[in-house]
Amino acid sequence: MTAFAGAALIILGVFLLIMLLLSVKVIRPYQKGLVERLGKFNRILEPGIHFIIPFMERVKVVDMREHVVDVPPQEVICKDNVVVTVDAVVYYQILDPVKVIYNVSNFLMAIIKLAQTNLRAIIGEMELDETLSGRDIINAKLREELDKITDRWGVKITRVEIQRIDPPKDIQDAMAKQMTAEREKRAMILLAEGKKEAAIKEAEGQKQAAILKAEGEKQRQILVAEGQAEAIRKVLEALKLADEKYLTLQYIEKMPELAKYGNLIVPYDTEALIGLLRILQKVKDVPIPEPPKPPKGDNPENEGVSTNPSEDELKKLKNLME
């Protein structure tokens, strides 16, 4: 009897331990538990440790994190009768665990089929070019349509993304050729604009160089003219300070050298020279020659005749001056 009682106690202890283990339920921070008692919903378990009645209560755990479901590729006919292959991904999050468990039997299958049907309806109202360039519009419309239906399932559609839209092979080839032609066109336009810009820049450079060259030549001529004017002014100042007799003497000394070149017009005031010589005549009583008369017209007989005084006369004048 003692052995039987000990075995019974061991069996009872093991049973109580199993019942204890079955009665303890731990809920993760990102989960919620739905307790069903005898086949009827009883309560929601928040994250933490909970105790339930074994064999009478059952817990269904619902993941409350955001999930993603892949919508398989499907062929869709556009408004302009072009068949394209489209697939997408849908992001969703469970807000009400009770609705998602009891209002829909297979939520994942339901959302995939719902996304496929709405995707066909949206793309069917758009042409191919609009479909290829309007991914954001398709995403927004599809998310809006899915969110309307999944609201009664306790699910929030957070985001919808179209992964790819593939037109038929022949259309892809035509689009590739069109893209190549557009790129070549842009390249030719850019090349032409570059040549035009280069020509404009070169012309502007030549214009600027010509302007600068003209400015430099103008400045050079101004400086040369100013230098000549300054030299003439200095000479005139020196002439004002010089003695008239000394200048006459210098002029007379140069006359023989100038007379060597033949018919030469002497750049000097002849009347003033003759007047000076007449004054000297009164002093020294020396006969003064009459002033030379310039040749009239283009008489060839006058060519080669010098209007300059002879060397003897110059010597006499020099002696008189001294």
Secondary structure, DSSP 8 states (H G I E B T S, - for coil): -HHHHHHHHHHHHHHHHHHHHHHEEEE-TTEEEEEEETTEEEEEE-SEEEE--TTTEEEEEEE-SEEEEEEEEEEEE-TTS-EEEEEEEEEEEES-HHHHHHS-S-HHHHHHHHHHHHHHHHHHTS-HHHHHH-HHHHHHHHHHHHHHHHGGGTEEEEEEEEEEEE--HHHHHHHHHHHHHHHHHHHHHHHHHHHHHHHHHHHHHHHHHHHHHHHHHHHHHHHHHHHHHHHHHHHHHHHHHS-HHHHHHHHHHHHHHHHTTSS----S-HHHHHHHHHHHHHHH------------TT-GGGTT---S--HHHHHHHHHHH-
